[in-house]
Amino acid sequence: MDANRALNWMYRIAFPIAVGITIGQSAIYDVKGGTRAVIFDRLSGVKQDVKAEGTHFLIPWLQRAVIMDVRTTPRNISTTTGSKDLQMVSLTLRVLHRPEISHLPQIYQNLGLDYDERVLPSIGNEVLKAIVAQFDAAELITQREIVSGRIRDDLLKRAGEFNIALEDVSITHMTFGREFTKAVEEKQIAQQDAERARYVVERAEQERQAAVIRAEGEAEAAETISKALDKAGDGLILIRRIEASKAIANTLASSPNVTYVPGGENGSGGSNALLLNVSR
């Protein structure tokens, strides 16, 4: 009998303790780094305060903690639309987004945890189609930074209406229809051919100018020599002959097969020297 009483007493004590532990555990929740929590109350609905990182308490069964990720998250938005000149353009937009922490209760209440799935593709396609339609296909290529800036500004405004902050917006991919791509390639080839032809013409012109300059220089040199000969008479010619004779004599004197023999007086009053080639 004593044993049964003791066992019953233990059951009576253990059951309330177990219930208390279970209730205590369900009343405590943790908010991890990079997340925030909003509280859903069965009586009053979503509470408007946001719970920061750490350990918090709530009323079990009556309240429930909803954990929401507030870290910056990338997302790609793709669309195919028409340009101002009716060329089909495929674009891919990369967006870095996060929820506004102070508006987490409204985001959860109006959009739910998958707010980015509900909002970003819709407003992204809307903004892309509206901006691209204002530019020609060629302008989308040459003014890509302007187009990207316009898309960024409009998308920031639209996302702000849903309490979503955008950290970065950029165009990562842009392709055009087959016909336009072919036309662009043909234009690039034509430009390259024109540049090559212009280079050939410029090179020919430079070579022609160089030939003219050389001809003018040779003509001036010939004219200068002619004037010098006219002015100096036979004296300059005699000097050139003497210089040529000295050069020949020096060349022959350095040869081992040539012997120098003094000569007599010539008819002009100068002395001659004979250089005889002796074969050994």
C-alpha positions as CSV (number, residue, x, y, z in Angstrom):
1,M,0.0,0.0,0.0
2,D,2.8,2.4,0.9
3,A,4.5,1.7,-2.5
4,N,1.2,2.4,-4.4
5,R,0.8,5.7,-2.5
6,A,4.3,6.7,-3.2
7,L,3.9,5.9,-6.9
8,N,0.6,7.9,-7.1
9,W,2.2,10.8,-5.4
10,M,5.1,10.8,-7.9
11,Y,2.6,10.8,-10.8
12,R,0.8,13.7,-9.3
13,I,4.1,15.7,-9.0
14,A,5.6,14.6,-12.3
15,F,2.6,15.5,-14.4
16,P,2.4,19.1,-13.4
17,I,6.2,19.5,-13.7
18,A,6.1,18.0,-17.2
19,V,3.3,20.3,-18.2
20,G,5.1,23.2,-16.8
21,I,8.3,22.4,-18.7
22,T,6.4,22.0,-21.9
23,I,4.6,25.3,-21.4
24,G,7.8,27.0,-20.5
25,Q,9.6,25.8,-23.6
26,S,6.7,26.8,-25.9
27,A,6.8,30.3,-24.3
28,I,10.4,30.9,-25.3
29,Y,11.6,31.5,-28.8
30,D,15.0,32.6,-30.3
31,V,15.5,35.1,-33.1
32,K,18.8,34.3,-34.9
33,G,21.2,36.7,-36.6
34,G,19.9,38.1,-39.9
35,T,16.3,37.6,-39.0
36,R,13.5,39.4,-37.1
37,A,10.3,38.2,-35.6
38,V,6.7,39.4,-35.7
39,I,4.0,38.2,-33.3
40,F,0.7,36.8,-34.4
41,D,-1.9,37.0,-31.7
42,R,-5.1,34.9,-32.0
43,L,-7.1,37.7,-30.4
44,S,-5.6,40.9,-31.9
45,G,-3.9,39.7,-35.0
46,V,-0.4,40.7,-36.1
47,K,1.3,43.0,-33.6
48,Q,3.1,46.0,-34.9
49,D,6.3,45.7,-32.9
50,V,9.3,43.9,-34.4
51,K,11.4,41.5,-32.2
52,A,15.2,41.9,-32.6
53,E,17.8,39.1,-32.4
54,G,17.9,37.2,-29.1
55,T,15.6,35.2,-26.8
56,H,12.0,36.4,-26.2
57,F,8.8,35.2,-24.5
58,L,5.3,34.9,-25.7
59,I,2.0,33.4,-24.5
60,P,1.7,29.8,-25.6
61,W,-1.2,28.9,-27.9
62,L,-2.4,32.4,-27.9
63,Q,0.6,33.9,-29.6
64,R,3.0,32.6,-32.4
65,A,6.3,34.0,-33.5
66,V,6.9,34.4,-37.2
67,I,10.5,34.5,-38.1
68,M,11.4,36.6,-41.2
69,D,14.8,36.9,-43.0
70,V,16.0,40.4,-43.4
71,R,19.3,39.8,-45.1
72,T,20.0,41.1,-48.6
73,T,19.0,38.5,-51.2
74,P,19.7,38.4,-55.0
75,R,17.0,37.8,-57.5
76,N,17.0,37.6,-61.3
77,I,14.1,39.1,-63.3
78,S,13.8,38.2,-67.0
79,T,11.4,39.5,-69.6
80,T,11.0,39.8,-73.4
81,T,9.6,43.0,-74.7
82,G,9.6,45.4,-77.7
83,S,11.8,48.5,-78.2
84,K,10.6,51.8,-79.6
85,D,11.5,50.6,-83.2
86,L,9.6,47.3,-82.6
87,Q,12.7,45.2,-82.1
88,M,12.3,42.3,-79.7
89,V,14.6,42.5,-76.7
90,S,15.3,39.9,-74.0
91,L,16.6,41.3,-70.8
92,T,17.7,39.9,-67.4
93,L,17.8,42.1,-64.4
94,R,19.7,41.3,-61.2
95,V,18.2,42.8,-58.1
96,L,19.6,42.8,-54.5
97,H,16.6,43.3,-52.1
98,R,15.6,43.1,-48.5
99,P,12.5,44.0,-46.5
100,E,12.2,47.2,-44.6
101,I,12.6,46.1,-41.0
102,S,10.3,48.7,-39.5
103,H,7.5,47.5,-41.9
104,L,7.8,43.8,-41.3
105,P,4.4,43.5,-39.7
106,Q,2.7,45.2,-42.7
107,I,4.7,43.0,-45.2
108,Y,3.7,39.8,-43.4
109,Q,0.1,41.0,-43.0
110,N,-0.4,42.0,-46.6
111,L,2.0,39.8,-48.6
112,G,3.2,36.9,-46.4
113,L,6.6,35.4,-46.1
114,D,7.0,35.0,-49.9
115,Y,6.6,38.7,-50.5
116,D,9.5,38.8,-53.0
117,E,7.9,36.1,-55.1
118,R,4.6,38.0,-55.2
119,V,6.0,41.5,-55.8
120,L,9.4,41.6,-57.6
121,P,8.6,39.7,-60.8
122,S,5.5,41.7,-61.3
123,I,6.9,45.2,-60.8
124,G,10.2,44.2,-62.5
125,N,8.4,43.2,-65.8
126,E,6.3,46.3,-65.6
127,V,9.2,48.7,-65.2
128,L,11.3,46.9,-67.9
129,K,8.6,47.0,-70.5
130,A,7.8,50.6,-69.8
131,I,11.5,51.8,-70.0
132,V,12.6,49.7,-73.0
133,A,9.6,50.9,-75.0
134,Q,11.1,54.5,-74.8
135,F,14.4,53.6,-76.6
136,D,15.4,52.3,-80.0
137,A,17.3,49.0,-80.2
138,A,20.5,50.9,-81.1
139,E,20.0,53.3,-78.2
140,L,19.7,50.4,-75.8
141,I,23.2,49.4,-76.8
142,T,24.9,52.8,-76.9
143,Q,23.0,54.2,-73.9
144,R,23.0,51.2,-71.7
145,E,24.0,53.1,-68.6
146,I,21.2,55.6,-69.0
147,V,18.7,52.8,-69.6
148,S,20.0,50.9,-66.5
149,G,19.7,54.1,-64.4
150,R,16.1,54.7,-65.5
151,I,15.2,51.2,-64.7
152,R,16.8,51.4,-61.3
153,D,15.1,54.7,-60.4
154,D,11.6,53.5,-61.4
155,L,12.0,50.1,-59.7
156,L,13.2,51.7,-56.5
157,K,10.0,53.8,-56.4
158,R,7.7,50.8,-57.2
159,A,9.4,48.5,-54.6
160,G,9.2,51.2,-52.0
161,E,5.4,51.1,-52.3
162,F,5.6,47.6,-51.0
163,N,8.2,48.4,-48.2
164,I,11.0,46.5,-50.1
165,A,14.4,48.1,-50.2
166,L,16.6,47.5,-53.3
167,E,20.4,47.6,-52.7
168,D,21.4,47.2,-56.3
169,V,19.8,46.9,-59.7
170,S,21.7,46.1,-62.9
171,I,21.2,44.7,-66.4
172,T,23.2,41.4,-66.7
173,H,21.9,40.2,-70.0
174,M,20.5,41.8,-73.2
175,T,19.9,40.1,-76.5
176,F,18.0,41.1,-79.6
177,G,16.1,39.4,-82.4
178,R,18.0,37.4,-85.1
179,E,17.4,40.1,-87.8
180,F,18.6,43.0,-85.7
181,T,21.7,41.0,-84.6
182,K,22.5,40.2,-88.2
183,A,22.1,43.8,-89.2
184,V,24.4,44.9,-86.4
185,E,27.1,42.4,-87.4
186,E,26.9,43.6,-91.1
187,K,27.2,47.2,-89.9
188,Q,30.3,46.3,-87.9
189,I,31.9,44.5,-90.8
190,A,31.2,47.5,-93.1
191,Q,32.7,49.9,-90.6
192,Q,35.8,47.7,-90.3
193,D,36.1,47.6,-94.1
194,A,35.8,51.4,-94.3
195,E,38.4,51.8,-91.6
196,R,40.8,49.5,-93.5
197,A,40.2,51.4,-96.8
198,R,40.8,54.7,-95.1
199,Y,44.0,53.4,-93.7
200,V,45.2,52.2,-97.1
201,V,44.4,55.6,-98.6
202,E,46.2,57.5,-95.8
203,R,49.2,55.2,-96.2
204,A,49.3,55.8,-100.0
205,E,49.0,59.6,-99.5
206,Q,51.9,59.5,-97.0
207,E,54.0,57.5,-99.4
208,R,53.2,60.0,-102.2
209,Q,54.1,62.9,-100.0
210,A,57.4,61.2,-99.0
211,A,58.3,60.6,-102.7
212,V,57.5,64.3,-103.5
213,I,59.7,65.4,-100.6
214,R,62.6,63.2,-101.7
215,A,62.2,64.4,-105.3
216,E,62.2,68.0,-104.2
217,G,65.3,67.4,-102.0
218,E,67.2,65.7,-104.9
219,A,66.2,68.6,-107.2
220,E,67.4,71.2,-104.7
221,A,70.7,69.2,-104.2
222,A,71.3,69.0,-108.0
223,E,70.6,72.7,-108.3
224,T,73.0,73.5,-105.5
225,I,75.7,71.4,-107.1
226,S,75.1,73.0,-110.5
227,K,75.4,76.5,-109.0
228,A,78.6,75.5,-107.2
229,L,80.1,74.2,-110.4
230,D,79.2,77.3,-112.3
231,K,80.7,79.5,-109.7
232,A,83.9,77.5,-109.1
233,G,84.7,76.6,-112.7
234,D,87.3,73.9,-113.2
235,G,88.7,74.4,-109.7
236,L,86.1,72.3,-108.0
237,I,86.4,69.5,-110.6
238,L,90.2,69.5,-110.1
239,I,89.7,69.2,-106.3
240,R,87.3,66.3,-106.8
241,R,89.9,64.5,-109.1
242,I,92.6,65.0,-106.5
243,E,90.4,63.6,-103.8
244,A,89.5,60.6,-106.0
245,S,93.2,60.0,-106.8
246,K,94.2,60.1,-103.1
247,A,91.5,57.6,-102.3
248,I,92.7,55.2,-105.1
249,A,96.4,55.6,-104.0
250,N,95.5,54.8,-100.4
251,T,93.7,51.7,-101.5
252,L,96.5,50.5,-103.7
253,A,99.2,51.3,-101.2
254,S,97.6,49.0,-98.6
255,S,97.7,46.1,-101.0
256,P,100.7,43.7,-100.5
257,N,101.0,43.0,-104.3
258,V,101.6,46.6,-105.3
259,T,105.1,48.2,-105.4
260,Y,105.7,52.0,-105.4
261,V,108.2,53.3,-107.9
262,P,109.1,57.1,-108.1
263,G,108.5,58.6,-111.5
264,G,109.7,61.6,-113.4
265,E,108.2,65.1,-114.0
266,N,105.1,65.2,-116.0
267,G,104.3,67.8,-118.6
268,S,102.1,69.8,-116.2
269,G,104.9,70.4,-113.7
270,G,103.7,68.0,-111.1
271,S,105.6,64.9,-110.0
272,N,104.2,61.4,-110.9
273,A,104.5,58.3,-108.7
274,L,104.1,54.9,-110.3
275,L,102.4,52.1,-108.5
276,L,103.3,48.7,-110.2
277,N,101.3,45.6,-109.6
278,V,103.7,42.7,-109.0
279,S,102.3,39.2,-108.9
280,R,104.0,37.0,-106.4
